[in-house]
């Protein structure tokens, strides 16, 4: 069973600023679960002139108790992000997907950032959720008596529960992501690109890095 979540949101900034903020969005006070970000590959398509960027994010967190009892505890997860910047059409297209535990819950998020007027940028988000937990066992045991927790609870029920929890957490995560982007956009407007990068690299946002290391808290505005 597959579930989808769709949403459209607007930033009151021009597309170039929002595109830049997307690649500078970590760290921010709303991304304390992001441990690290690494750029794996960049290239410019010689035919289209589009910029292709592949990055890997390491995120840390725990599952809700309602789901954690059914599967091993997940503390960290790698997220693969692929982005395409088309400066001619002024679109930023992104795809992120989890690399760990995709058999438990596969989450693929696609976003398109595009101008919507002189000083506004629209973001369309489509997220696909799919849980395959128990599928192989269900097929293997077809026509036989099922035993154990999965048989008693029902593979389909477990899958639906995991997908619903994933959808709820994704919705909350998108809200936090927007607030974090707004902070980065404000910093870009006040300090400029060089100022923001310098602040990130030289410790101006060290209080946020401390949260990553578990040494303190940042109050969410």
N, C-alpha and C positions, 0 to 999 in steps of 0.2 A: 504494500500500500504506500502511495506517495502523497505527500501533502505539499501545498504551496502557500507562500506568503508574499503578497505584493503590496508595495507602498510607494507613494510619490511625495517628495519633500523638496522645499526650496530654500536656498541660502540667498541672503540679500547682498551678494557679492558677485563680481564679474567672474566669468568662467576661468580665465587664467589664474586668478587668485585662489579659487576653489580647487582647481587642479593641483596647484602648488601645495596648498594646505593638505591635500590628500596624502601626498608623499612625505609630508613633514608632521603627520598627525600623532606620531609617537615620539616622545612621551607627552602625555597630558594628564590632568588629574582624574579623568574618567577612564584611563586605560591602565590602571594599576595591575591588571591581570596579564599585561603583555610583558614578558620577560626580556625578549630580544627581537631584533629585526635584522635580517641579513639580505643583501642584494645578491642574487645568484647569477643574473644575466641581464644585460641590456643590449639592444641593437636598434638601428634605424633601418627600416625597410628601404632598400635602394629604389624600389618602384613607386611606392606610395608616399615615402617620407615619414611614415608613422613610427613613433617611438614605442618599442616593446620592452617592458620591464617585468622581470620575474623576481619575486621576493619570498622569503620564508620567515614566518613569524612563529615564535614560541610563546604559547599562552598557558597560564596556570589557573586552575580553578577546580572546584569539586561539583559533582552532580547532586541534584536534589535527592533527599532521602527516599522519595517514592520510586526513583529509578535506580539508585545506587545499590539497593538490595538485590537487584536482578543481575547485575553485571559487575565485573571487577572495578575497583575504585580507580577512577581516572583523575590524575593530578595534573598532568601536563599534556598538551596537544600541539602538534605542528600544523600550521595553516599555510597552504601554498596560495600565493597571490599572483595573478597574471594581469597585467594592465596594458592597454593600448591607448596612446595619446595621438589623436588625429587633429593636428593644428589647422588643417585646411577646412574640415567640416566642424571643427571645435567640438569634439566629443572625447570624453574619457570613458572607456569601457573597461570594467574590471570583473574578474572572476576570482573568488576565493573558495577553497574547499579544504576540509580536514583530511589529513593524511593518516591519522591514527584512528583506530576503532571505527573505521568506515562501515564495517559489517554490523556494528551496533547501531550507529546512526550516521548516515552520510548527509552532510549539509553543504550544498553548493549555492553560493550567493553571487548573483550577477547584478551589476549596477551600471547605469549609463548616466553620465553627467553632461548636460548640454545647456547652452545659453537660453534664457527665457526673458529677453528684454535687455536693456542697457546695463542694469545693475542687479541682475538676478540669475541664478543658476538652478535648474531643476535636476533632481536626482530620482531616477526610477529604479526601484529595487525589486528583484524577483528572487525568492529563496526557495529551493527545492529540498525537501526532507524525505529521507527514506531509511527505514530500519529493516534490516534483513535478519535480525536476531531470531533464531529458531526456524528459519525457512528450510534449511537443509534437513534438520531433524524432523520437521513436520512432514516433508515429502517422504523421508525414509520410513516414518512410522504410520504412513497412511494405511488405513485398514487394520491397524493393530492397536492394542491398548497402550495408551501413553502413560508413562510413569515419571515421577519426579516433579519438581516445581514447575518446569515449563509445560509439562503435560497437564498438570492440574490447573494452572492459570490460563493456559492457551497461548500459543505463539502469537496468534493474531492480536490478542488483547495486549500482550507485552509490547508488540511492535507499535500499536496505536498509541499506547501510553507514552512510549519513548518519543514518538513523533510529535505528540501534543506538547510534551514538556520542551522538546527542542524548539518548537514553534514559539512557545511563550518566552523562552529565554532569548531567542533571536529578536523578538519584538523589543524586549527590554534592552538588549545589547545595542540595537540600532538607535534607540533613544539616547543611550549614553554616548554612542559614537558621534551623534549629531552635536551634542553638547561639547564634546572634546574638540570637534572640528571648529566650532564657533570660537573656542578659546584660541586655537592656533590662528584662525583668521584675524582675530582681534590683535594678536601679537604681530602678525605680518603687517597689519595696517599701522600699528604704532611703531614698530621697530624695523620693519623691512626684512627682506630675505636674509641678508647678511647678519642682521641682529639676531634673528631667530636661530639660525644655524650656530652662530657663535655662542648663544645662550645654552643651546643643547649640548654643544661639544665641550664647553668650558665650565659647566657645572652651575649655570644660572638656574637650572631646574633640578638641582640636586635633591631638593626635598621630594620630588616625584620619584627620582631614582631610589631614594631610601625606602620608599614604599615597596618598590619592586623587591628590595632585599629584606623586607619585613622589619625594617628598623623604625617605622613610624607610620603615621596616618596623615592624609591630606583631606581637609574638609572640602566637600563638594559644594561649590557655590550654587 
